[in-house]
Amino acid sequence: MDLRVVGKSEFMGKELPMIEGGFGDNKRVMTAHMIAQIHGVSVKHINELTNNNINEFEEEIDVLNLLKVGINHLEIKTLFGIDLPPVTKNFFIYS
């Protein structure tokens, strides 16, 4: 999976990384962490909403759980700077 941070952008007063890949070349994505930051809620809350409504998403079109497609915790830390607890089962990205 080719994901890369290509810069930063300001959105709703928050500086967020611009991430491309995951759903195709040059396609921008957002992480659950970014959405939580924008809305001032916990990542756990965003993950719960996603899991509770997973049937509303088309997997690999709208949402992708990186931890279920071969990306590991260390790769997420290296790419996004997010240190996930070892028991973490979800790291969602959204198209």
C-alpha positions as CSV (number, residue, x, y, z in Angstrom):
1,M,0.0,0.0,0.0
2,D,1.5,3.3,-1.1
3,L,0.6,6.0,1.5
4,R,2.5,9.2,1.8
5,V,2.3,12.5,3.6
6,V,2.8,15.2,0.9
7,G,2.5,18.3,3.0
8,K,0.3,20.1,5.5
9,S,-2.9,22.1,5.0
10,E,-5.1,24.2,7.3
11,F,-8.7,23.1,7.6
12,M,-11.2,24.6,10.0
13,G,-8.4,26.2,11.9
14,K,-6.4,23.0,12.3
15,E,-3.1,22.1,10.7
16,L,-3.5,18.7,9.2
17,P,-1.3,16.4,7.1
18,M,-2.1,16.0,3.5
19,I,-2.1,12.2,2.9
20,E,-2.3,10.6,-0.5
21,G,-2.7,7.0,-1.5
22,G,-4.6,4.0,-0.2
23,F,-7.5,4.4,-2.6
24,G,-5.4,5.1,-5.7
25,D,-2.6,7.3,-6.9
26,N,-2.9,11.0,-5.9
27,K,-6.2,10.4,-4.0
28,R,-6.3,12.3,-0.7
29,V,-7.4,10.5,2.4
30,M,-8.3,11.5,6.0
31,T,-7.6,9.4,9.1
32,A,-10.0,8.9,12.0
33,H,-7.4,10.8,14.0
34,M,-7.8,13.8,11.7
35,I,-11.6,13.7,11.8
36,A,-11.5,13.5,15.6
37,Q,-9.2,16.5,15.8
38,I,-11.4,18.6,13.5
39,H,-14.5,17.8,15.5
40,G,-13.0,17.9,18.9
41,V,-13.9,14.3,19.8
42,S,-11.9,11.2,20.7
43,V,-10.6,8.8,18.0
44,K,-12.4,6.1,20.0
45,H,-15.7,7.9,19.2
46,I,-14.9,8.1,15.5
47,N,-14.0,4.4,15.4
48,E,-17.2,3.5,17.3
49,L,-19.3,5.5,14.8
50,T,-17.5,3.8,11.9
51,N,-17.9,0.3,13.3
52,N,-21.5,0.9,14.2
53,N,-22.2,2.1,10.6
54,I,-19.8,0.0,8.7
55,N,-22.6,-1.3,6.4
56,E,-23.1,2.3,5.2
57,F,-19.5,2.3,3.8
58,E,-18.1,0.5,0.8
59,E,-15.0,-1.2,2.0
60,E,-11.9,-0.2,0.0
61,I,-14.0,2.6,-1.7
62,D,-15.1,4.8,1.3
63,V,-13.1,3.3,4.2
64,L,-10.1,1.1,4.8
65,N,-8.8,-0.3,8.1
66,L,-5.1,-0.2,7.5
67,L,-4.5,-2.8,10.3
68,K,-6.5,-5.3,8.3
69,V,-4.7,-4.9,5.0
70,G,-1.1,-5.5,6.1
71,I,0.0,-2.2,7.6
72,N,1.4,-2.6,11.1
73,H,1.7,-0.4,14.1
74,L,5.3,0.6,13.4
75,E,4.5,1.6,9.9
76,I,1.6,3.8,11.1
77,K,4.0,5.4,13.6
78,T,6.6,6.0,11.0
79,L,4.1,7.4,8.4
80,F,1.7,9.4,10.6
81,G,3.6,9.9,13.8
82,I,0.9,8.1,15.8
83,D,1.9,5.7,18.4
84,L,-0.9,3.1,18.6
85,P,-1.3,0.9,21.7
86,P,-0.4,-2.7,20.8
87,V,-4.1,-3.8,21.3
88,T,-5.4,-1.4,18.7
89,K,-7.5,-3.2,16.1
90,N,-8.6,-0.3,13.9
91,F,-6.8,2.5,12.1
92,F,-9.3,3.8,9.6
93,I,-8.7,6.0,6.6
94,Y,-11.5,7.5,4.6
95,S,-11.6,8.6,0.9
